[in-house]
Amino acid sequence: MTIGEALLQGTKLLEEEAIPAARLTAEVLLAHALNKDRVYLFAHSSDELSELGWIHFGRYLYQRLAGKPTQYITKRQEFYGRDFQVTPAVLIPRPETEHLIETVLRRAPAARTAVDIGCGSGAIGLTLAAERKWQVTLTDLSQEALHVAAGNARALSIRAEFVCCDLGAALRSDAFDVIASNPPYIPHGEGPGLPPEVRNHEPHLALFGGDEGTEIYKPLIADSARALKSGGLLAMELGYQGFDRVRAMLGPAWTAIEVTHDLAGWPRVLSAIKAPAAKANYR
């Protein structure tokens, strides 16, 4: 069997099971099986596929047909032009989260220190460090997630501090210019309606934010009010249903509140500046 024939066969199998983006998925999995990039597949489509390559490709197809996300099979996901390692211990970075990066870079051009709260793979904090050479701290409640984030920092040659704690509980007071976070915001009741590859494979700790999906924002805002310097920026990703409730949580400790919409028109990022003399105890 040639590489081109294997690609066609893999695409057909994925299409029969209604796997989204079947052709692209087959290309990614076959390239991963051969340890090559996707361009190689087209330049060598008439080459014979090795037995080892077919074994790996078949295994990856089986895993994807069983519902495992492609990113957990290849152990990588691109985010803001960089490759990040991902495992089932961390949420797969989504393109929508790039709006969070863009908001922070636009609103905090003079920043020097930043925190990624609930960092997962580290995609947010490490991207900010790579884009602006900021000193970054990454927090997560999961030691496994911090291990993945630390591996990504090494791969990107970025020095970062890693802290295992609940949200920003261990952060120093009045110490940071920026806090960015993509917290869990899916209501528990919406779990059964999620795609199986999300519901059955991605970490629930990073997905579900309580009965309403917004319960985690109040302590997140409180920790941020304490840890940010006066004039520091807080930027949070939102679920589609959470804007009104989270906006109401930003009291007198915050000013210059802005919302950034995603390409579908949903309010995706809520950002605000810590006002002078903001209250430290905001819970």
C-alpha positions as CSV (number, residue, x, y, z in Angstrom):
1,M,0.0,0.0,0.0
2,T,1.3,3.5,-0.9
3,I,1.2,6.5,1.4
4,G,-1.5,8.0,-0.8
5,E,-3.6,4.9,-0.7
6,A,-3.3,4.7,3.1
7,L,-4.4,8.3,3.4
8,L,-7.5,7.6,1.3
9,Q,-8.4,4.5,3.3
10,G,-7.9,6.3,6.6
11,T,-10.1,9.2,5.4
12,K,-12.8,6.8,4.3
13,L,-12.8,5.0,7.7
14,L,-13.1,8.3,9.6
15,E,-15.9,9.6,7.3
16,E,-17.9,6.5,7.8
17,E,-17.9,7.2,11.5
18,A,-18.7,10.9,11.0
19,I,-15.4,12.1,12.5
20,P,-15.2,15.9,11.9
21,A,-12.5,17.0,9.4
22,A,-11.9,13.4,8.4
23,R,-9.3,14.2,5.6
24,L,-7.3,16.5,7.8
25,T,-7.4,14.1,10.7
26,A,-6.2,11.3,8.5
27,E,-3.3,13.5,7.3
28,V,-2.3,14.5,10.8
29,L,-2.4,10.9,12.1
30,L,-0.5,9.5,9.1
31,A,2.2,12.2,9.3
32,H,2.5,11.4,13.1
33,A,2.8,7.7,12.3
34,L,5.7,8.4,9.9
35,N,7.2,11.1,12.1
36,K,7.0,13.5,9.2
37,D,5.1,16.8,8.4
38,R,2.0,16.8,6.3
39,V,3.8,18.2,3.3
40,Y,5.8,14.9,3.2
41,L,2.6,12.9,2.5
42,F,1.9,14.8,-0.8
43,A,5.6,14.8,-1.9
44,H,5.8,11.0,-1.3
45,S,2.2,9.9,-2.0
46,S,3.4,7.1,-4.4
47,D,6.0,5.7,-1.9
48,E,5.3,2.4,-0.3
49,L,4.1,2.7,3.3
50,S,6.3,0.7,5.6
51,E,4.9,-2.1,7.7
52,L,5.8,-0.1,10.9
53,G,4.1,3.0,9.5
54,W,0.9,1.1,8.8
55,I,0.9,-0.4,12.3
56,H,1.2,3.0,13.9
57,F,-1.3,4.6,11.5
58,G,-3.8,1.8,12.2
59,R,-3.4,2.2,15.9
60,Y,-4.0,5.9,15.8
61,L,-7.0,5.5,13.5
62,Y,-8.5,3.0,16.0
63,Q,-7.9,5.4,18.9
64,R,-9.5,8.3,17.0
65,L,-12.5,6.1,16.0
66,A,-12.9,5.2,19.7
67,G,-13.3,8.9,20.5
68,K,-9.8,9.9,21.7
69,P,-9.0,13.5,20.5
70,T,-6.4,13.8,17.8
71,Q,-4.3,16.1,20.0
72,Y,-4.0,13.5,22.7
73,I,-2.9,11.0,20.1
74,T,-0.2,13.2,18.6
75,K,0.5,14.8,22.0
76,R,0.6,18.3,20.5
77,Q,-1.5,21.3,19.6
78,E,-0.5,24.5,17.9
79,F,-1.4,27.7,19.8
80,Y,-0.5,31.2,18.7
81,G,2.0,29.8,16.2
82,R,3.8,27.5,18.7
83,D,3.6,23.8,19.4
84,F,2.5,22.8,22.8
85,Q,2.6,19.3,24.3
86,V,-0.8,18.2,25.6
87,T,-1.8,15.1,27.5
88,P,-5.1,14.0,29.1
89,A,-4.0,15.9,32.2
90,V,-4.6,19.3,30.5
91,L,-7.2,20.9,28.4
92,I,-6.5,21.1,24.7
93,P,-5.8,24.8,23.9
94,R,-8.6,26.3,21.7
95,P,-8.2,29.0,19.0
96,E,-10.8,31.1,20.9
97,T,-8.3,31.6,23.8
98,E,-6.0,33.5,21.4
99,H,-8.4,36.4,22.0
100,L,-7.3,36.4,25.6
101,I,-3.6,36.7,24.5
102,E,-4.5,39.5,22.1
103,T,-6.4,41.4,24.8
104,V,-3.6,41.2,27.3
105,L,-0.9,42.3,24.7
106,R,-3.1,45.2,23.7
107,R,-4.1,46.4,27.1
108,A,-0.8,45.9,29.0
109,P,2.0,47.0,26.7
110,A,4.3,48.1,29.6
111,A,3.8,45.0,31.8
112,R,6.8,43.0,33.0
113,T,5.3,40.3,35.1
114,A,2.3,38.1,34.5
115,V,0.5,35.1,36.0
116,D,-1.4,32.4,34.2
117,I,-3.9,31.1,36.8
118,G,-5.1,27.5,36.1
119,C,-2.4,27.2,33.5
120,G,-3.0,23.6,32.2
121,S,-0.5,23.2,29.3
122,G,0.9,26.6,30.0
123,A,-0.3,27.9,26.6
124,I,-1.4,31.3,27.9
125,G,1.5,32.2,30.2
126,L,4.2,30.8,28.0
127,T,2.8,32.6,25.0
128,L,2.9,35.9,26.8
129,A,6.5,35.2,27.9
130,A,7.5,34.3,24.4
131,E,5.8,37.4,22.8
132,R,6.9,40.0,25.3
133,K,9.8,38.4,27.3
134,W,7.8,38.9,30.5
135,Q,8.6,37.1,33.8
136,V,5.8,34.6,34.2
137,T,4.3,32.6,37.0
138,L,2.0,29.6,36.2
139,T,-0.4,28.2,38.8
140,D,-2.5,25.1,38.7
141,L,-4.2,22.8,41.2
142,S,-3.0,19.8,39.3
143,Q,0.6,18.6,39.7
144,E,0.3,16.7,36.5
145,A,-0.7,19.8,34.6
146,L,2.2,21.7,36.0
147,H,4.5,18.9,34.8
148,V,3.2,19.3,31.3
149,A,3.5,23.1,31.5
150,A,7.1,22.8,32.7
151,G,7.9,20.5,29.8
152,N,6.5,23.1,27.4
153,A,8.6,25.8,29.0
154,R,11.7,23.8,28.5
155,A,10.8,23.1,24.9
156,L,10.3,26.8,24.3
157,S,13.4,27.8,26.3
158,I,11.3,29.9,28.6
159,R,12.1,30.4,32.3
160,A,9.0,30.4,34.4
161,E,7.9,29.9,38.0
162,F,5.4,27.1,38.7
163,V,3.1,27.1,41.7
164,C,0.7,24.3,42.7
165,C,-2.2,26.0,44.5
166,D,-5.9,26.7,44.2
167,L,-6.3,29.6,41.7
168,G,-4.0,32.4,43.0
169,A,-4.1,31.5,46.7
170,A,-0.2,31.3,47.0
171,L,0.6,34.4,45.0
172,R,2.3,37.4,46.6
173,S,0.2,40.5,47.2
174,D,0.6,43.5,45.0
175,A,3.2,41.8,43.0
176,F,2.1,41.4,39.3
177,D,1.3,43.5,36.3
178,V,-1.1,41.0,34.6
179,I,-3.2,38.1,35.6
180,A,-4.7,36.0,32.8
181,S,-6.9,33.0,33.1
182,N,-9.1,30.6,31.2
183,P,-10.9,29.0,34.1
184,P,-13.4,26.1,33.9
185,Y,-16.7,27.6,32.9
186,I,-19.0,24.8,31.6
187,P,-22.1,24.2,33.9
188,H,-22.2,20.7,35.2
189,G,-25.6,20.1,33.7
190,E,-24.2,20.6,30.2
191,G,-21.8,17.7,30.5
192,P,-24.0,15.1,28.8
193,G,-24.4,17.4,25.8
194,L,-20.7,17.8,25.2
195,P,-19.0,16.0,22.3
196,P,-17.8,12.6,23.6
197,E,-14.2,13.3,22.8
198,V,-14.5,16.3,25.2
199,R,-16.7,14.8,27.9
200,N,-14.8,11.5,28.1
201,H,-11.2,12.5,27.6
202,E,-10.5,16.1,28.7
203,P,-10.0,16.8,32.4
204,H,-13.2,17.6,34.2
205,L,-11.3,19.8,36.6
206,A,-10.5,22.1,33.7
207,L,-13.9,21.9,32.1
208,F,-16.7,22.3,34.7
209,G,-17.2,25.5,36.7
210,G,-20.1,24.5,39.0
211,D,-23.8,24.3,38.6
212,E,-24.0,27.7,36.8
213,G,-20.5,27.5,35.3
214,T,-19.4,30.8,36.9
215,E,-18.8,29.9,40.5
216,I,-15.0,29.9,40.2
217,Y,-14.8,33.5,39.0
218,K,-15.6,35.1,42.4
219,P,-12.6,33.6,44.1
220,L,-10.5,34.2,41.0
221,I,-11.3,37.9,41.0
222,A,-10.6,38.1,44.8
223,D,-7.2,36.5,44.4
224,S,-6.4,38.8,41.5
225,A,-7.5,41.9,43.4
226,R,-5.0,40.9,46.1
227,A,-2.1,39.8,43.8
228,L,-2.1,42.5,41.2
229,K,-0.3,45.8,41.5
230,S,-2.5,49.0,41.4
231,G,-3.2,49.5,37.7
232,G,-2.6,45.9,36.9
233,L,-4.7,44.0,34.3
234,L,-7.0,41.1,34.9
235,A,-8.2,39.2,31.8
236,M,-10.5,36.2,32.0
237,E,-11.9,34.0,29.3
238,L,-15.7,33.5,29.5
239,G,-18.2,30.8,28.5
240,Y,-21.0,31.9,26.2
241,Q,-23.5,32.0,29.1
242,G,-21.4,33.7,31.7
243,F,-20.9,37.3,30.8
244,D,-23.6,39.0,32.8
245,R,-22.9,37.1,36.0
246,V,-19.2,37.6,35.9
247,R,-19.4,41.2,34.9
248,A,-21.6,41.8,38.0
249,M,-18.7,40.4,40.2
250,L,-16.4,43.2,39.2
251,G,-17.1,45.8,41.9
252,P,-15.4,49.0,42.9
253,A,-12.0,47.4,43.0
254,W,-12.0,47.4,39.2
255,T,-12.1,50.1,36.5
256,A,-11.8,50.4,32.7
257,I,-13.8,47.2,32.2
258,E,-13.8,45.9,28.6
259,V,-15.3,42.9,26.8
260,T,-13.7,41.3,23.8
261,H,-16.0,39.3,21.4
262,D,-14.9,36.3,19.5
263,L,-15.4,35.7,15.8
264,A,-18.9,34.3,16.4
265,G,-19.9,37.5,18.3
266,W,-19.9,36.0,21.8
267,P,-18.4,37.9,24.7
268,R,-15.2,35.9,25.1
269,V,-12.8,37.9,27.2
270,L,-13.6,40.2,30.2
271,S,-10.7,42.4,31.2
272,A,-10.4,45.1,33.9
273,I,-7.8,47.3,35.6
274,K,-7.2,47.1,39.3
275,A,-8.2,50.5,40.7
276,P,-6.1,52.4,43.2
277,A,-6.6,51.3,46.8
278,A,-8.5,48.2,45.7
279,K,-9.7,46.0,48.6
280,A,-7.5,43.0,49.3
281,N,-10.2,40.9,50.7
282,Y,-12.7,40.6,47.9
283,R,-14.4,37.3,48.7
